[in-house]
Amino acid sequence: MDATTNEVILDVLKAAAAAHGVFEAEELGGAYDDEWPEWYAAHMTNALAALGYRLVADGA
């Protein structure tokens, strides 16, 4: 059975959260990342593309 959109996004979001925790710890020395939304967006975009997904607007 194919994953639902919600399941795909949830899986990619959880993976981004885990990866971002490592990024904050290792790259930022444990500091809070004020630019986390940008980091998550880029990470999730790359992860979804690697899985073969892309966003398409209605009518495109």
PDBQT receptor file of N, H, CA, C and O in Angstrom, charges set to zero:
ATOM      1  N   MET A   1       0.840  -1.192   0.000  1.00  0.00    +0.000 N 
ATOM      2  CA  MET A   1       0.000   0.000   0.000  1.00  0.00    +0.000 C 
ATOM      3  C   MET A   1       0.879   1.246   0.000  1.00  0.00    +0.000 C 
ATOM      4  O   MET A   1       1.867   1.315   0.731  1.00  0.00    +0.000 OA
ATOM      5  N   ASP A   2       0.520   2.219  -0.812  1.00  0.00    +0.000 N 
ATOM      6  H   ASP A   2      -0.283   2.163  -1.405  1.00  0.00    +0.000 HD
ATOM      7  CA  ASP A   2       1.267   3.464  -0.879  1.00  0.00    +0.000 C 
ATOM      8  C   ASP A   2       1.049   4.294   0.374  1.00  0.00    +0.000 C 
ATOM      9  O   ASP A   2      -0.028   4.287   0.970  1.00  0.00    +0.000 OA
ATOM     10  N   ALA A   3       2.088   5.002   0.753  1.00  0.00    +0.000 N 
ATOM     11  H   ALA A   3       2.963   5.008   0.269  1.00  0.00    +0.000 HD
ATOM     12  CA  ALA A   3       1.987   5.887   1.919  1.00  0.00    +0.000 C 
ATOM     13  C   ALA A   3       1.102   7.082   1.573  1.00  0.00    +0.000 C 
ATOM     14  O   ALA A   3       1.081   7.556   0.437  1.00  0.00    +0.000 OA
ATOM     15  N   THR A   4       0.381   7.552   2.573  1.00  0.00    +0.000 N 
ATOM     16  H   THR A   4       0.398   7.167   3.496  1.00  0.00    +0.000 HD
ATOM     17  CA  THR A   4      -0.423   8.751   2.370  1.00  0.00    +0.000 C 
ATOM     18  C   THR A   4       0.481   9.975   2.408  1.00  0.00    +0.000 C 
ATOM     19  O   THR A   4       1.614   9.908   2.883  1.00  0.00    +0.000 OA
ATOM     20  N   THR A   5      -0.024  11.078   1.910  1.00  0.00    +0.000 N 
ATOM     21  H   THR A   5      -0.945  11.133   1.524  1.00  0.00    +0.000 HD
ATOM     22  CA  THR A   5       0.736  12.321   1.946  1.00  0.00    +0.000 C 
ATOM     23  C   THR A   5       1.143  12.656   3.373  1.00  0.00    +0.000 C 
ATOM     24  O   THR A   5       2.279  13.059   3.621  1.00  0.00    +0.000 OA
ATOM     25  N   ASN A   6       0.223  12.490   4.304  1.00  0.00    +0.000 N 
ATOM     26  H   ASN A   6      -0.700  12.162   4.103  1.00  0.00    +0.000 HD
ATOM     27  CA  ASN A   6       0.509  12.774   5.708  1.00  0.00    +0.000 C 
ATOM     28  C   ASN A   6       1.652  11.906   6.224  1.00  0.00    +0.000 C 
ATOM     29  O   ASN A   6       2.543  12.400   6.915  1.00  0.00    +0.000 OA
ATOM     30  N   GLU A   7       1.633  10.619   5.892  1.00  0.00    +0.000 N 
ATOM     31  H   GLU A   7       0.910  10.218   5.330  1.00  0.00    +0.000 HD
ATOM     32  CA  GLU A   7       2.683   9.706   6.344  1.00  0.00    +0.000 C 
ATOM     33  C   GLU A   7       4.044  10.076   5.770  1.00  0.00    +0.000 C 
ATOM     34  O   GLU A   7       5.055  10.034   6.472  1.00  0.00    +0.000 OA
ATOM     35  N   VAL A   8       4.065  10.436   4.499  1.00  0.00    +0.000 N 
ATOM     36  H   VAL A   8       3.244  10.471   3.929  1.00  0.00    +0.000 HD
ATOM     37  CA  VAL A   8       5.326  10.823   3.858  1.00  0.00    +0.000 C 
ATOM     38  C   VAL A   8       5.887  12.072   4.522  1.00  0.00    +0.000 C 
ATOM     39  O   VAL A   8       7.068  12.116   4.869  1.00  0.00    +0.000 OA
ATOM     40  N   ILE A   9       5.048  13.083   4.699  1.00  0.00    +0.000 N 
ATOM     41  H   ILE A   9       4.089  13.046   4.417  1.00  0.00    +0.000 HD
ATOM     42  CA  ILE A   9       5.502  14.332   5.310  1.00  0.00    +0.000 C 
ATOM     43  C   ILE A   9       5.925  14.097   6.756  1.00  0.00    +0.000 C 
ATOM     44  O   ILE A   9       6.939  14.638   7.198  1.00  0.00    +0.000 OA
ATOM     45  N   LEU A  10       5.167  13.303   7.489  1.00  0.00    +0.000 N 
ATOM     46  H   LEU A  10       4.344  12.864   7.130  1.00  0.00    +0.000 HD
ATOM     47  CA  LEU A  10       5.519  13.008   8.878  1.00  0.00    +0.000 C 
ATOM     48  C   LEU A  10       6.877  12.309   8.963  1.00  0.00    +0.000 C 
ATOM     49  O   LEU A  10       7.701  12.663   9.807  1.00  0.00    +0.000 OA
ATOM     50  N   ASP A  11       7.114  11.335   8.112  1.00  0.00    +0.000 N 
ATOM     51  H   ASP A  11       6.445  11.047   7.427  1.00  0.00    +0.000 HD
ATOM     52  CA  ASP A  11       8.400  10.631   8.111  1.00  0.00    +0.000 C 
ATOM     53  C   ASP A  11       9.561  11.575   7.793  1.00  0.00    +0.000 C 
ATOM     54  O   ASP A  11      10.599  11.537   8.453  1.00  0.00    +0.000 OA
ATOM     55  N   VAL A  12       9.377  12.415   6.788  1.00  0.00    +0.000 N 
ATOM     56  H   VAL A  12       8.534  12.446   6.252  1.00  0.00    +0.000 HD
ATOM     57  CA  VAL A  12      10.437  13.350   6.402  1.00  0.00    +0.000 C 
ATOM     58  C   VAL A  12      10.639  14.401   7.497  1.00  0.00    +0.000 C 
ATOM     59  O   VAL A  12      11.772  14.806   7.759  1.00  0.00    +0.000 OA
ATOM     60  N   LEU A  13       9.572  14.839   8.129  1.00  0.00    +0.000 N 
ATOM     61  H   LEU A  13       8.652  14.511   7.916  1.00  0.00    +0.000 HD
ATOM     62  CA  LEU A  13       9.678  15.813   9.218  1.00  0.00    +0.000 C 
ATOM     63  C   LEU A  13      10.410  15.223  10.414  1.00  0.00    +0.000 C 
ATOM     64  O   LEU A  13      11.255  15.890  11.011  1.00  0.00    +0.000 OA
ATOM     65  N   LYS A  14      10.098  13.986  10.770  1.00  0.00    +0.000 N 
ATOM     66  H   LYS A  14       9.411  13.444  10.285  1.00  0.00    +0.000 HD
ATOM     67  CA  LYS A  14      10.799  13.329  11.882  1.00  0.00    +0.000 C 
ATOM     68  C   LYS A  14      12.283  13.165  11.572  1.00  0.00    +0.000 C 
ATOM     69  O   LYS A  14      13.128  13.365  12.443  1.00  0.00    +0.000 OA
ATOM     70  N   ALA A  15      12.598  12.802  10.332  1.00  0.00    +0.000 N 
ATOM     71  H   ALA A  15      11.911  12.639   9.624  1.00  0.00    +0.000 HD
ATOM     72  CA  ALA A  15      14.001  12.661   9.935  1.00  0.00    +0.000 C 
ATOM     73  C   ALA A  15      14.706  14.013   9.988  1.00  0.00    +0.000 C 
ATOM     74  O   ALA A  15      15.862  14.092  10.402  1.00  0.00    +0.000 OA
ATOM     75  N   ALA A  16      14.021  15.071   9.575  1.00  0.00    +0.000 N 
ATOM     76  H   ALA A  16      13.081  15.006   9.239  1.00  0.00    +0.000 HD
ATOM     77  CA  ALA A  16      14.601  16.417   9.629  1.00  0.00    +0.000 C 
ATOM     78  C   ALA A  16      14.847  16.832  11.075  1.00  0.00    +0.000 C 
ATOM     79  O   ALA A  16      15.881  17.425  11.383  1.00  0.00    +0.000 OA
ATOM     80  N   ALA A  17      13.912  16.528  11.955  1.00  0.00    +0.000 N 
ATOM     81  H   ALA A  17      13.072  16.046  11.705  1.00  0.00    +0.000 HD
ATOM     82  CA  ALA A  17      14.079  16.879  13.370  1.00  0.00    +0.000 C 
ATOM     83  C   ALA A  17      15.306  16.193  13.960  1.00  0.00    +0.000 C 
ATOM     84  O   ALA A  17      16.093  16.812  14.677  1.00  0.00    +0.000 OA
ATOM     85  N   ALA A  18      15.459  14.915  13.653  1.00  0.00    +0.000 N 
ATOM     86  H   ALA A  18      14.820  14.412  13.070  1.00  0.00    +0.000 HD
ATOM     87  CA  ALA A  18      16.624  14.184  14.168  1.00  0.00    +0.000 C 
ATOM     88  C   ALA A  18      17.916  14.750  13.590  1.00  0.00    +0.000 C 
ATOM     89  O   ALA A  18      18.887  14.952  14.320  1.00  0.00    +0.000 OA
ATOM     90  N   ALA A  19      17.934  15.003  12.300  1.00  0.00    +0.000 N 
ATOM     91  H   ALA A  19      17.146  14.839  11.707  1.00  0.00    +0.000 HD
ATOM     92  CA  ALA A  19      19.132  15.541  11.653  1.00  0.00    +0.000 C 
ATOM     93  C   ALA A  19      19.452  16.944  12.156  1.00  0.00    +0.000 C 
ATOM     94  O   ALA A  19      20.619  17.308  12.299  1.00  0.00    +0.000 OA
ATOM     95  N   HIS A  20      18.416  17.726  12.423  1.00  0.00    +0.000 N 
ATOM     96  H   HIS A  20      17.468  17.431  12.307  1.00  0.00    +0.000 HD
ATOM     97  CA  HIS A  20      18.651  19.088  12.900  1.00  0.00    +0.000 C 
ATOM     98  C   HIS A  20      19.222  19.084  14.311  1.00  0.00    +0.000 C 
ATOM     99  O   HIS A  20      20.047  19.932  14.651  1.00  0.00    +0.000 OA
ATOM    100  N   GLY A  21      18.788  18.139  15.127  1.00  0.00    +0.000 N 
ATOM    101  H   GLY A  21      18.118  17.451  14.851  1.00  0.00    +0.000 HD
ATOM    102  CA  GLY A  21      19.376  18.009  16.470  1.00  0.00    +0.000 C 
ATOM    103  C   GLY A  21      20.867  17.738  16.389  1.00  0.00    +0.000 C 
ATOM    104  O   GLY A  21      21.649  18.303  17.154  1.00  0.00    +0.000 OA
ATOM    105  N   VAL A  22      21.258  16.880  15.469  1.00  0.00    +0.000 N 
ATOM    106  H   VAL A  22      20.623  16.422  14.847  1.00  0.00    +0.000 HD
ATOM    107  CA  VAL A  22      22.686  16.595  15.256  1.00  0.00    +0.000 C 
ATOM    108  C   VAL A  22      23.392  17.847  14.749  1.00  0.00    +0.000 C 
ATOM    109  O   VAL A  22      24.489  18.167  15.207  1.00  0.00    +0.000 OA
ATOM    110  N   PHE A  23      22.775  18.555  13.812  1.00  0.00    +0.000 N 
ATOM    111  H   PHE A  23      21.884  18.295  13.440  1.00  0.00    +0.000 HD
ATOM    112  CA  PHE A  23      23.350  19.783  13.267  1.00  0.00    +0.000 C 
ATOM    113  C   PHE A  23      23.593  20.816  14.374  1.00  0.00    +0.000 C 
ATOM    114  O   PHE A  23      24.673  21.400  14.457  1.00  0.00    +0.000 OA
ATOM    115  N   GLU A  24      22.580  21.036  15.224  1.00  0.00    +0.000 N 
ATOM    116  H   GLU A  24      21.703  20.561  15.156  1.00  0.00    +0.000 HD
ATOM    117  CA  GLU A  24      22.744  21.998  16.313  1.00  0.00    +0.000 C 
ATOM    118  C   GLU A  24      23.867  21.576  17.262  1.00  0.00    +0.000 C 
ATOM    119  O   GLU A  24      24.668  22.404  17.698  1.00  0.00    +0.000 OA
ATOM    120  N   ALA A  25      23.915  20.296  17.572  1.00  0.00    +0.000 N 
ATOM    121  H   ALA A  25      23.264  19.623  17.219  1.00  0.00    +0.000 HD
ATOM    122  CA  ALA A  25      24.934  19.804  18.508  1.00  0.00    +0.000 C 
ATOM    123  C   ALA A  25      26.331  19.862  17.913  1.00  0.00    +0.000 C 
ATOM    124  O   ALA A  25      27.267  20.322  18.568  1.00  0.00    +0.000 OA
ATOM    125  N   GLU A  26      26.477  19.400  16.680  1.00  0.00    +0.000 N 
ATOM    126  H   GLU A  26      25.717  19.027  16.149  1.00  0.00    +0.000 HD
ATOM    127  CA  GLU A  26      27.810  19.271  16.098  1.00  0.00    +0.000 C 
ATOM    128  C   GLU A  26      28.302  20.520  15.387  1.00  0.00    +0.000 C 
ATOM    129  O   GLU A  26      29.476  20.876  15.492  1.00  0.00    +0.000 OA
ATOM    130  N   GLU A  27      27.413  21.185  14.664  1.00  0.00    +0.000 N 
ATOM    131  H   GLU A  27      26.460  20.896  14.578  1.00  0.00    +0.000 HD
ATOM    132  CA  GLU A  27      27.838  22.350  13.876  1.00  0.00    +0.000 C 
ATOM    133  C   GLU A  27      27.702  23.671  14.641  1.00  0.00    +0.000 C 
ATOM    134  O   GLU A  27      28.461  24.611  14.408  1.00  0.00    +0.000 OA
ATOM    135  N   LEU A  28      26.744  23.730  15.540  1.00  0.00    +0.000 N 
ATOM    136  H   LEU A  28      26.128  22.966  15.729  1.00  0.00    +0.000 HD
ATOM    137  CA  LEU A  28      26.503  24.979  16.267  1.00  0.00    +0.000 C 
ATOM    138  C   LEU A  28      26.929  24.887  17.726  1.00  0.00    +0.000 C 
ATOM    139  O   LEU A  28      26.679  25.807  18.504  1.00  0.00    +0.000 OA
ATOM    140  N   GLY A  29      27.566  23.793  18.098  1.00  0.00    +0.000 N 
ATOM    141  H   GLY A  29      27.769  23.046  17.466  1.00  0.00    +0.000 HD
ATOM    142  CA  GLY A  29      28.052  23.638  19.463  1.00  0.00    +0.000 C 
ATOM    143  C   GLY A  29      26.958  23.644  20.511  1.00  0.00    +0.000 C 
ATOM    144  O   GLY A  29      27.183  24.060  21.648  1.00  0.00    +0.000 OA
ATOM    145  N   GLY A  30      25.773  23.184  20.134  1.00  0.00    +0.000 N 
ATOM    146  H   GLY A  30      25.590  22.847  19.211  1.00  0.00    +0.000 HD
ATOM    147  CA  GLY A  30      24.657  23.118  21.072  1.00  0.00    +0.000 C 
ATOM    148  C   GLY A  30      23.819  24.383  21.119  1.00  0.00    +0.000 C 
ATOM    149  O   GLY A  30      22.850  24.455  21.875  1.00  0.00    +0.000 OA
ATOM    150  N   ALA A  31      24.177  25.378  20.324  1.00  0.00    +0.000 N 
ATOM    151  H   ALA A  31      24.964  25.319  19.710  1.00  0.00    +0.000 HD
ATOM    152  CA  ALA A  31      23.429  26.636  20.305  1.00  0.00    +0.000 C 
ATOM    153  C   ALA A  31      22.104  26.457  19.565  1.00  0.00    +0.000 C 
ATOM    154  O   ALA A  31      21.988  25.630  18.662  1.00  0.00    +0.000 OA
ATOM    155  N   TYR A  32      21.109  27.250  19.967  1.00  0.00    +0.000 N 
ATOM    156  H   TYR A  32      21.204  27.922  20.701  1.00  0.00    +0.000 HD
ATOM    157  CA  TYR A  32      19.813  27.250  19.293  1.00  0.00    +0.000 C 
ATOM    158  C   TYR A  32      19.983  27.823  17.897  1.00  0.00    +0.000 C 
ATOM    159  O   TYR A  32      20.671  28.828  17.715  1.00  0.00    +0.000 OA
ATOM    160  N   ASP A  33      19.369  27.198  16.924  1.00  0.00    +0.000 N 
ATOM    161  H   ASP A  33      18.811  26.382  17.072  1.00  0.00    +0.000 HD
ATOM    162  CA  ASP A  33      19.437  27.653  15.534  1.00  0.00    +0.000 C 
ATOM    163  C   ASP A  33      18.251  28.555  15.237  1.00  0.00    +0.000 C 
ATOM    164  O   ASP A  33      17.128  28.084  15.056  1.00  0.00    +0.000 OA
ATOM    165  N   ASP A  34      18.513  29.872  15.187  1.00  0.00    +0.000 N 
ATOM    166  H   ASP A  34      19.425  30.255  15.333  1.00  0.00    +0.000 HD
ATOM    167  CA  ASP A  34      17.453  30.836  14.883  1.00  0.00    +0.000 C 
ATOM    168  C   ASP A  34      16.916  30.676  13.468  1.00  0.00    +0.000 C 
ATOM    169  O   ASP A  34      15.804  31.114  13.173  1.00  0.00    +0.000 OA
ATOM    170  N   GLU A  35      17.689  30.058  12.600  1.00  0.00    +0.000 N 
ATOM    171  H   GLU A  35      18.592  29.702  12.839  1.00  0.00    +0.000 HD
ATOM    172  CA  GLU A  35      17.287  29.887  11.206  1.00  0.00    +0.000 C 
ATOM    173  C   GLU A  35      16.774  28.465  10.946  1.00  0.00    +0.000 C 
ATOM    174  O   GLU A  35      16.879  27.953   9.831  1.00  0.00    +0.000 OA
ATOM    175  N   TRP A  36      16.219  27.837  11.989  1.00  0.00    +0.000 N 
ATOM    176  H   TRP A  36      16.134  28.253  12.895  1.00  0.00    +0.000 HD
ATOM    177  CA  TRP A  36      15.763  26.463  11.835  1.00  0.00    +0.000 C 
ATOM    178  C   TRP A  36      14.696  26.285  10.761  1.00  0.00    +0.000 C 
ATOM    179  O   TRP A  36      14.710  25.254  10.089  1.00  0.00    +0.000 OA
ATOM    180  N   PRO A  37      13.767  27.230  10.555  1.00  0.00    +0.000 N 
ATOM    181  CA  PRO A  37      12.771  26.990   9.493  1.00  0.00    +0.000 C 
ATOM    182  C   PRO A  37      13.415  26.849   8.115  1.00  0.00    +0.000 C 
ATOM    183  O   PRO A  37      13.009  26.001   7.320  1.00  0.00    +0.000 OA
ATOM    184  N   GLU A  38      14.408  27.672   7.836  1.00  0.00    +0.000 N 
ATOM    185  H   GLU A  38      14.738  28.361   8.482  1.00  0.00    +0.000 HD
ATOM    186  CA  GLU A  38      15.105  27.592   6.558  1.00  0.00    +0.000 C 
ATOM    187  C   GLU A  38      15.840  26.258   6.432  1.00  0.00    +0.000 C 
ATOM    188  O   GLU A  38      15.839  25.635   5.371  1.00  0.00    +0.000 OA
ATOM    189  N   TRP A  39      16.469  25.827   7.533  1.00  0.00    +0.000 N 
ATOM    190  H   TRP A  39      16.469  26.333   8.395  1.00  0.00    +0.000 HD
ATOM    191  CA  TRP A  39      17.213  24.565   7.536  1.00  0.00    +0.000 C 
ATOM    192  C   TRP A  39      16.257  23.404   7.286  1.00  0.00    +0.000 C 
ATOM    193  O   TRP A  39      16.534  22.530   6.464  1.00  0.00    +0.000 OA
ATOM    194  N   TYR A  40      15.124  23.399   8.002  1.00  0.00    +0.000 N 
ATOM    195  H   TYR A  40      14.899  24.108   8.670  1.00  0.00    +0.000 HD
ATOM    196  CA  TYR A  40      14.133  22.324   7.826  1.00  0.00    +0.000 C 
ATOM    197  C   TYR A  40      13.603  22.304   6.394  1.00  0.00    +0.000 C 
ATOM    198  O   TYR A  40      13.500  21.241   5.782  1.00  0.00    +0.000 OA
ATOM    199  N   ALA A  41      13.270  23.472   5.864  1.00  0.00    +0.000 N 
ATOM    200  H   ALA A  41      13.354  24.336   6.361  1.00  0.00    +0.000 HD
ATOM    201  CA  ALA A  41      12.723  23.541   4.504  1.00  0.00    +0.000 C 
ATOM    202  C   ALA A  41      13.697  22.949   3.498  1.00  0.00    +0.000 C 
ATOM    203  O   ALA A  41      13.301  22.164   2.637  1.00  0.00    +0.000 OA
ATOM    204  N   ALA A  42      14.964  23.319   3.601  1.00  0.00    +0.000 N 
ATOM    205  H   ALA A  42      15.286  23.957   4.301  1.00  0.00    +0.000 HD
ATOM    206  CA  ALA A  42      15.967  22.798   2.670  1.00  0.00    +0.000 C 
ATOM    207  C   ALA A  42      16.141  21.288   2.846  1.00  0.00    +0.000 C 
ATOM    208  O   ALA A  42      16.206  20.548   1.865  1.00  0.00    +0.000 OA
ATOM    209  N   HIS A  43      16.216  20.842   4.087  1.00  0.00    +0.000 N 
ATOM    210  H   HIS A  43      16.163  21.444   4.884  1.00  0.00    +0.000 HD
ATOM    211  CA  HIS A  43      16.400  19.414   4.364  1.00  0.00    +0.000 C 
ATOM    212  C   HIS A  43      15.217  18.609   3.836  1.00  0.00    +0.000 C 
ATOM    213  O   HIS A  43      15.403  17.573   3.198  1.00  0.00    +0.000 OA
ATOM    214  N   MET A  44      14.013  19.079   4.098  1.00  0.00    +0.000 N 
ATOM    215  H   MET A  44      13.861  19.921   4.616  1.00  0.00    +0.000 HD
ATOM    216  CA  MET A  44      12.821  18.358   3.672  1.00  0.00    +0.000 C 
ATOM    217  C   MET A  44      12.658  18.387   2.152  1.00  0.00    +0.000 C 
ATOM    218  O   MET A  44      12.234  17.397   1.556  1.00  0.00    +0.000 OA
ATOM    219  N   THR A  45      12.989  19.504   1.531  1.00  0.00    +0.000 N 
ATOM    220  H   THR A  45      13.333  20.308   2.015  1.00  0.00    +0.000 HD
ATOM    221  CA  THR A  45      12.937  19.589   0.068  1.00  0.00    +0.000 C 
ATOM    222  C   THR A  45      13.866  18.562  -0.555  1.00  0.00    +0.000 C 
ATOM    223  O   THR A  45      13.486  17.857  -1.490  1.00  0.00    +0.000 OA
ATOM    224  N   ASN A  46      15.090  18.479  -0.033  1.00  0.00    +0.000 N 
ATOM    225  H   ASN A  46      15.398  19.052   0.727  1.00  0.00    +0.000 HD
ATOM    226  CA  ASN A  46      16.062  17.517  -0.561  1.00  0.00    +0.000 C 
ATOM    227  C   ASN A  46      15.612  16.076  -0.301  1.00  0.00    +0.000 C 
ATOM    228  O   ASN A  46      15.748  15.217  -1.171  1.00  0.00    +0.000 OA
ATOM    229  N   ALA A  47      15.082  15.815   0.886  1.00  0.00    +0.000 N 
ATOM    230  H   ALA A  47      14.972  16.514   1.593  1.00  0.00    +0.000 HD
ATOM    231  CA  ALA A  47      14.635  14.462   1.221  1.00  0.00    +0.000 C 
ATOM    232  C   ALA A  47      13.461  14.038   0.345  1.00  0.00    +0.000 C 
ATOM    233  O   ALA A  47      13.429  12.908  -0.141  1.00  0.00    +0.000 OA
ATOM    234  N   LEU A  48      12.509  14.921   0.140  1.00  0.00    +0.000 N 
ATOM    235  H   LEU A  48      12.535  15.839   0.535  1.00  0.00    +0.000 HD
ATOM    236  CA  LEU A  48      11.366  14.597  -0.704  1.00  0.00    +0.000 C 
ATOM    237  C   LEU A  48      11.792  14.388  -2.155  1.00  0.00    +0.000 C 
ATOM    238  O   LEU A  48      11.295  13.480  -2.821  1.00  0.00    +0.000 OA
ATOM    239  N   ALA A  49      12.705  15.217  -2.646  1.00  0.00    +0.000 N 
ATOM    240  H   ALA A  49      13.109  15.954  -2.105  1.00  0.00    +0.000 HD
ATOM    241  CA  ALA A  49      13.206  15.053  -4.015  1.00  0.00    +0.000 C 
ATOM    242  C   ALA A  49      13.929  13.716  -4.164  1.00  0.00    +0.000 C 
ATOM    243  O   ALA A  49      13.791  13.047  -5.188  1.00  0.00    +0.000 OA
ATOM    244  N   ALA A  50      14.692  13.326  -3.153  1.00  0.00    +0.000 N 
ATOM    245  H   ALA A  50      14.804  13.870  -2.321  1.00  0.00    +0.000 HD
ATOM    246  CA  ALA A  50      15.405  12.051  -3.196  1.00  0.00    +0.000 C 
ATOM    247  C   ALA A  50      14.434  10.870  -3.237  1.00  0.00    +0.000 C 
ATOM    248  O   ALA A  50      14.763   9.808  -3.765  1.00  0.00    +0.000 OA
ATOM    249  N   LEU A  51      13.247  11.061  -2.681  1.00  0.00    +0.000 N 
ATOM    250  H   LEU A  51      12.981  11.924  -2.253  1.00  0.00    +0.000 HD
ATOM    251  CA  LEU A  51      12.218  10.022  -2.704  1.00  0.00    +0.000 C 
ATOM    252  C   LEU A  51      11.382  10.066  -3.977  1.00  0.00    +0.000 C 
ATOM    253  O   LEU A  51      10.515   9.218  -4.190  1.00  0.00    +0.000 OA
ATOM    254  N   GLY A  52      11.647  11.064  -4.823  1.00  0.00    +0.000 N 
ATOM    255  H   GLY A  52      12.351  11.753  -4.650  1.00  0.00    +0.000 HD
ATOM    256  CA  GLY A  52      10.916  11.175  -6.086  1.00  0.00    +0.000 C 
ATOM    257  C   GLY A  52       9.682  12.050  -6.038  1.00  0.00    +0.000 C 
ATOM    258  O   GLY A  52       8.876  12.030  -6.967  1.00  0.00    +0.000 OA
ATOM    259  N   TYR A  53       9.518  12.823  -4.965  1.00  0.00    +0.000 N 
ATOM    260  H   TYR A  53      10.174  12.839  -4.210  1.00  0.00    +0.000 HD
ATOM    261  CA  TYR A  53       8.357  13.701  -4.841  1.00  0.00    +0.000 C 
ATOM    262  C   TYR A  53       8.701  15.108  -5.297  1.00  0.00    +0.000 C 
ATOM    263  O   TYR A  53       9.852  15.540  -5.237  1.00  0.00    +0.000 OA
ATOM    264  N   ARG A  54       7.666  15.815  -5.758  1.00  0.00    +0.000 N 
ATOM    265  H   ARG A  54       6.731  15.464  -5.806  1.00  0.00    +0.000 HD
ATOM    266  CA  ARG A  54       7.810  17.233  -6.060  1.00  0.00    +0.000 C 
ATOM    267  C   ARG A  54       6.452  17.891  -5.859  1.00  0.00    +0.000 C 
ATOM    268  O   ARG A  54       5.414  17.246  -6.010  1.00  0.00    +0.000 OA
ATOM    269  N   LEU A  55       6.461  19.154  -5.524  1.00  0.00    +0.000 N 
ATOM    270  H   LEU A  55       7.303  19.679  -5.401  1.00  0.00    +0.000 HD
ATOM    271  CA  LEU A  55       5.210  19.885  -5.354  1.00  0.00    +0.000 C 
ATOM    272  C   LEU A  55       4.718  20.363  -6.713  1.00  0.00    +0.000 C 
ATOM    273  O   LEU A  55       5.496  20.840  -7.539  1.00  0.00    +0.000 OA
ATOM    274  N   VAL A  56       3.428  20.229  -6.927  1.00  0.00    +0.000 N 
ATOM    275  H   VAL A  56       2.796  19.841  -6.256  1.00  0.00    +0.000 HD
ATOM    276  CA  VAL A  56       2.829  20.679  -8.168  1.00  0.00    +0.000 C 
ATOM    277  C   VAL A  56       1.579  21.464  -7.805  1.00  0.00    +0.000 C 
ATOM    278  O   VAL A  56       0.719  20.973  -7.074  1.00  0.00    +0.000 OA
ATOM    279  N   ALA A  57       1.482  22.669  -8.311  1.00  0.00    +0.000 N 
ATOM    280  H   ALA A  57       2.180  23.068  -8.905  1.00  0.00    +0.000 HD
ATOM    281  CA  ALA A  57       0.301  23.490  -8.048  1.00  0.00    +0.000 C 
ATOM    282  C   ALA A  57      -0.884  22.962  -8.860  1.00  0.00    +0.000 C 
ATOM    283  O   ALA A  57      -0.709  22.394  -9.939  1.00  0.00    +0.000 OA
ATOM    284  N   ASP A  58      -2.077  23.157  -8.329  1.00  0.00    +0.000 N 
ATOM    285  H   ASP A  58      -2.219  23.618  -7.454  1.00  0.00    +0.000 HD
ATOM    286  CA  ASP A  58      -3.275  22.778  -9.079  1.00  0.00    +0.000 C 
ATOM    287  C   ASP A  58      -3.264  23.461 -10.432  1.00  0.00    +0.000 C 
ATOM    288  O   ASP A  58      -2.931  24.641 -10.533  1.00  0.00    +0.000 OA
ATOM    289  N   GLY A  59      -3.620  22.737 -11.456  1.00  0.00    +0.000 N 
ATOM    290  H   GLY A  59      -3.891  21.777 -11.374  1.00  0.00    +0.000 HD
ATOM    291  CA  GLY A  59      -3.670  23.299 -12.797  1.00  0.00    +0.000 C 
ATOM    292  C   GLY A  59      -2.341  23.335 -13.512  1.00  0.00    +0.000 C 
ATOM    293  O   GLY A  59      -2.251  23.811 -14.644  1.00  0.00    +0.000 OA
ATOM    294  N   ALA A  60      -1.275  22.821 -12.840  1.00  0.00    +0.000 N 
ATOM    295  H   ALA A  60      -1.347  22.434 -11.920  1.00  0.00    +0.000 HD
ATOM    296  CA  ALA A  60       0.041  22.848 -13.494  1.00  0.00    +0.000 C 
ATOM    297  C   ALA A  60       0.246  21.621 -14.339  1.00  0.00    +0.000 C 
ATOM    298  O   ALA A  60       1.295  21.471 -14.965  1.00  0.00    +0.000 OA
TER     299      ALA A  60
